[in-house]
């Protein structure tokens, strides 16, 4: 899984534990391990949810300041409206 350069350190410290992706199909699987710079994460869950259902707790866990910053980061793959479905990926750092 790729993360923006400014998020990678927080992923590796365990501060960021959720990511939202605008994919046509899942590109990660539960239990899968993925490299992040010199570390690794393991995916705990993958769920398809509407953008409008993302709450403040998940925004904090994703490292985003607000819903609009998340919308902009994820929109590189296409426009995101309130009813757009995103993959919610929960993960943890693997030692």
PyMOL commands that set and color helices and strands:
alter all, ss='L'
color gray80, all
select helices_A, chain A and resi 5-13+51-53+56-62+67-77
alter helices_A, ss='H'
color red, helices_A
select strands_A, chain A and resi 18-21+33-36+39-50+85-94
alter strands_A, ss='S'
color yellow, strands_A
deselect
rebuild
show_as cartoon
